[in-house]
Amino acid sequence: MSFRVVIEEEAEREFAEAVNFYDEREPGVGQRFAKDLQAFFKMVCQDPERFPFASALTQKTKMPEPWPYSVFFVVKRQTSEMIISTIWH
């Protein structure tokens, strides 16, 4: 079963801040980060339940190198959604 990604407002803000941070340092890197993060979401959505729990409901996974970010999410099986709550550096 594949899940649909839903990004909460706070995570959306963290995502935008990371893109801006990288683009301010070197043009184009923020866009590469955004593309890699979207691809990462698609990969996680294929089987989100395989990732460890960080709390009773929230799971956590780390982005691959070179990105020093963790993604926290909740799986809602009844709606086939993966709710992204935090994109944490």
C-alpha positions in Angstrom: 0.0 0.0 0.0 1.3 3.4 -0.9 0.5 6.4 1.3 -0.2 10.0 0.4 2.0 12.6 1.9 0.4 15.4 3.9 2.7 18.1 5.2 1.6 20.0 8.3 2.0 23.7 8.4 5.0 23.7 10.8 6.8 21.1 8.7 6.0 23.1 5.5 7.6 26.2 7.2 10.7 24.1 8.2 11.0 22.8 4.6 10.9 26.4 3.2 13.4 27.6 5.7 15.8 24.8 4.8 15.5 25.5 1.0 16.1 29.2 1.7 19.1 28.4 3.9 20.8 26.3 1.3 20.0 28.7 -1.6 21.4 31.7 0.3 24.7 29.9 0.7 24.9 28.5 -2.8 22.3 29.1 -5.5 20.6 25.9 -6.6 21.5 23.8 -3.5 18.1 24.6 -1.9 16.3 23.3 -5.0 18.4 20.2 -5.0 17.4 19.7 -1.3 13.7 20.2 -2.2 14.0 17.6 -5.0 15.8 15.1 -2.8 13.3 15.6 0.0 10.3 15.0 -2.3 12.0 11.8 -3.7 12.6 10.8 -0.1 9.0 11.2 0.8 8.0 9.0 -2.1 10.4 6.3 -1.0 9.1 6.5 2.6 5.5 6.3 1.4 6.0 2.9 -0.1 6.3 1.4 3.4 6.3 4.0 6.1 5.5 1.5 8.8 9.0 0.0 8.6 10.5 3.0 10.3 11.1 3.2 14.1 8.8 5.0 16.5 10.1 8.2 18.2 7.0 8.4 20.4 3.8 6.5 20.9 2.4 7.6 17.5 5.2 9.4 15.7 7.8 7.7 13.6 11.2 9.0 12.5 13.6 8.5 9.6 16.7 10.3 8.6 17.4 11.6 5.1 20.3 10.2 3.3 23.6 12.0 3.1 24.5 14.8 2.6 21.3 16.1 4.2 21.4 16.3 8.0 17.7 16.2 8.5 15.2 13.8 10.2 11.6 13.6 9.2 9.0 12.9 11.9 5.6 11.5 10.7 2.4 9.8 11.7 0.9 7.0 9.6 -2.9 7.1 9.2 -3.8 3.7 7.7 -7.6 4.4 7.5 -7.0 7.3 5.1 -3.7 6.0 3.6 -1.9 9.2 4.7 1.6 9.8 6.0 1.4 13.1 8.0 4.7 14.9 8.1 4.8 16.8 11.4 8.5 17.9 11.5 11.5 18.3 9.2 14.2 18.6 11.8 17.8 19.6 11.4 
